[in-house]
């Protein structure tokens, strides 16, 4: 039976004070622990977050990871560095990284592999833009994004990985994906993996990352192939984030 997972992606938000207070508020509200929960904080606050959540059910993640092990890569943060802060997760291929900073399918695959070399669970983000959806390219886009990682890491790598489906067209656009639309893509991803390895497909956590909020989480998480959520703005409010988490329990 797959455990549900709720991950907060703080993006470029926060301060030392906010990191401490938000982690404390989330931890104090964790009355249920039937699902996994994590926060992915900005690099500069990893130490503060690691100290705040040590020994608790709340896990730590990063928002990205370098596609190289070490060397002359100014501004990058390696998986080995993240491991020193006890990161459990690392987001790779987030839609904002792909669209704003040119992360390619190949570099995302390399980041995925780097995370796994340090026993960090990559959260691989895939998803289509509005233009791609309107041109009926949803599944072909997702195929390309997954194929690059499968080619680099192999199917066995997904025993220790998470996928997050992000319909880019439903994030901050005013458009929303129905529970059924989200489920359709999650089911497609799981069935795609099942063709190669049914056991891995059955155990693979696939999260939904399309503007999950407290009022729509329960319906989404009730879908057969949706195993939780990758939460953006709503994760910056402890009360709202905890309500989403409670919907996963």
N, C-alpha and C positions, 0 to 999 in steps of 0.2 A: 504494500500500500504506500503510495507516494505521500510524503509529508508536504503540506503547504508551506510556502515561503513568501514572506513579504519583505521587500528591500526598499529602503528609503534612499533616494539619490538626491543629495542636497544641492548638487550642481555648484555654481560659483556663488554660494551664499554662506554667511556665517561669520563668526568672530570667536575668539577664545571663550568669551563669556557665554555666548549662545551655545557653543559646543558643549560646555559643561552643563548648562541648565537644561538644554533639550535632551541630552542623554539621560540626565538624572530624572527628568519628567517621564520619559519613555519607560525607563527601568522601573520606576515606582508604580507605573500603571500596568505592568505585566502580571496580571492576575491569572492569565491562562498561558500555558506553554505547550499547547498541542501542535503548534506550527513553529517554523523557524522564522527568525526576524533579524534583520541586519540594517546598518546604516552605512552608506558610502559617502564619506566626508571629503572636503578638499584636502589635498596632500598636507598642507601646512598645519592642519588640525588633527592629523592621525595620532600624534602622541597624546594630545589632550583627550581625544575620544577613547583611545586604548586604555588610558588610566581610568577614565570614568566608567567604562563597562567591564573592566576586569572582574572575572569571577561571576558574571551575570549571564542571563540567557541571551542578551543582546550581542550580536556579532558585528564585526567590523569589516568594511570593504573599502576599496579605492574606486575612483571613477574612471581610471584608465591604468595602463601599464605600458612600459616601453617595449618596442619590438626587438630590442637588442639586449644582450646580457649585461654589458658594461662598455665603457669607452668614451670617445669624443662625441657625445650626443647631448649638447648643451640644452638644459631645460627638461630633460627626460628623467623619469624615475623608474628604476629597474624593479623586477619582481623580487630580487634578493633584498632590496631595500624595504619593500613593502612587507616582506616576511618578518623583518626585524620588529615591525609594529604589530605582529600577530594578525595580519589581515587574513580573513577567511575567504573573502571574495574579491574579485576585480572585474569591473565592467569593461567589456571590450566591444568596439564597434557601435557605440551609441550613435543614434541618428544625428545628434549635434556634432559629434566628432567627424562623422562621415561627410556631413554637408558643409560645416564651417571650416574644418581643418584638413580636409582632403584625405582622411583615412580610407584607404582602398580595401577591397576584399582581401588582398594579399597581405597588407600590413596588419589588418585585423586578425588574420589567421596566425601571423607571427606573434602578435601580442597574446593571443590565446595560448600558444605553445609556451611562451615565456612564463606565463602565470602558472601553468601546470608543472613546469620544471621546478617550481618552488612549492608545490603542493597547495597552490592557491586555486580556488574554484573560479574559473572564468564564467562570467555571465555574458553570454554572446547575444548581442542585440541584432535582430533582423527586422526588416519591414519595408513597406513601399510608400512612396509619396502619393499625393493626390493624383498627379498626372499619370503615374504608373498604374494606379488602381483604375482610373477612368479609361485607360487603354488596355484593360484586362491583362496587366502584366504582373499582378500580385504574386502569383505562384512562381513565375519564371525569375522574378527578382529575388525572391527568397531562396530559390534553388541555387542561384549564382552565389549568394552570400554564404549559404551552407556548404556548397561544393568546395569553395576555397579553403574552408577550415577542414573539411573531411580529407581533402587532398594533402594538406599539410600535416594533420594530426592523426587521421584514421578514425574509424568508427569507435574503437575501444576507448578513445579519449573522452567520449561522451558519458562514460561511467562516472566521470568526475568533472562534470560541467553542468551549467544551467543555460537554458535558452530564454530570451525575453523577446516576445513579439511586440514590436512597436509600429503600429500603423501611423506613419508620420503625418498622414492627412487628418488624423483625429487628435493631434496634440496642439493645443493653443490656436485652433482654427475656427472653433465654434461648431465644427462638425463632430459627431460622436458615432462610435461604432456600437451597434447593438450587441447584446450578449451572444446572439446567434452568429453575427458576423465575426466576432472574435473567436468563438468556438470553431467556426469553419476553418480558420487558418491554423489554429492550434492542432486540430485534428489532422489537417494536411501534413503538418510538420511531424507529428507523431507517427502517422502511417508511412511517411517517407523513410523514417529511421527503422520502422518495423520491417521494411523490405530487406534491410541489411542485417538487422539484429533485433528480433522481437523482444528479447529480455531487456536490452538497453533502452529501447523505445518505451517499454512499459514502466521503467523506473525513472525516466528522464523528466526532470522538473521543467515545465514550460510556463513561464510567467507572462502576464499581460501587462504591457506598458503604455496603454493609450488613455491617459488622463483618468486614472482610477481615483475615485473619491469615496468618502464614507457612504454616500447615498447610492452608489452603484456597485460597490464591491461585492456585496452578498450575492447579487444575481450573477455577476461574472464568475465568482469563485465556485458557484454551484454547477458551472458547466463541466462536463466530463473530462475535458483535456486541459482545463485552465488550473494551474497549480499554485496560484498566488499572483502577486503583482510587483512590478518595478514602479515605485511611486516617486513622482517628481515633487512639485510644489506642495502637495498635501502632506509630505513627510516633514515639512518644516514646522508644522503645528502638532504638538504632542497628542492633544486630544483627538484630532482628526486622524492622525496616523494610527493611534491605538484602536480607534473604531474600525479602521480598515483591517488591522491585524486581527481584531476580534471576529471579523467576518470570515477569517480563514480558519478559525478554530471550531 
